[in-house]
Amino acid sequence: MNSLFGARPGFIGYQDPSRPSSSCGGFRRLDRASIIASAYRHLSDSDAEYGRTADWLRVFGKIADRIISDINPETVLDAGCGLGLLVECMRRRGVQAYGVEPSSEIVHNIHPEIRPYCRLGTITQPFYRKYDLIVSLETVG
């Protein structure tokens, strides 16, 4: 597994075992999207339990920042929102974010602060409003 870390001041990358150590010391420079994706994969592949933890909120915060900088939506629906972490991060940044989640057990475990913005259901049901953006991360059908 590749590990994500700051190798030296101003440099964020990961050690690429497929590259010889003589090329940039075995490190590959990453663009912002790759950094976010790598952090997400690193947490997903690790023993870190998915939950409302500082690590997961940091990753979803970076995803929210990227969505806002690239698309700048006013309204967002997270389809299959899980615990509502992306909804929470988007709302903290001023976006009217909402979530829909098909599992009643998961909806029950959404943080009380975010629960009013997430509902039990699927995207096959009618929407109650229009959204500038609908996202779906790691949703299985």
Disulfide bonds with the S-S distance in Angstrom:
none
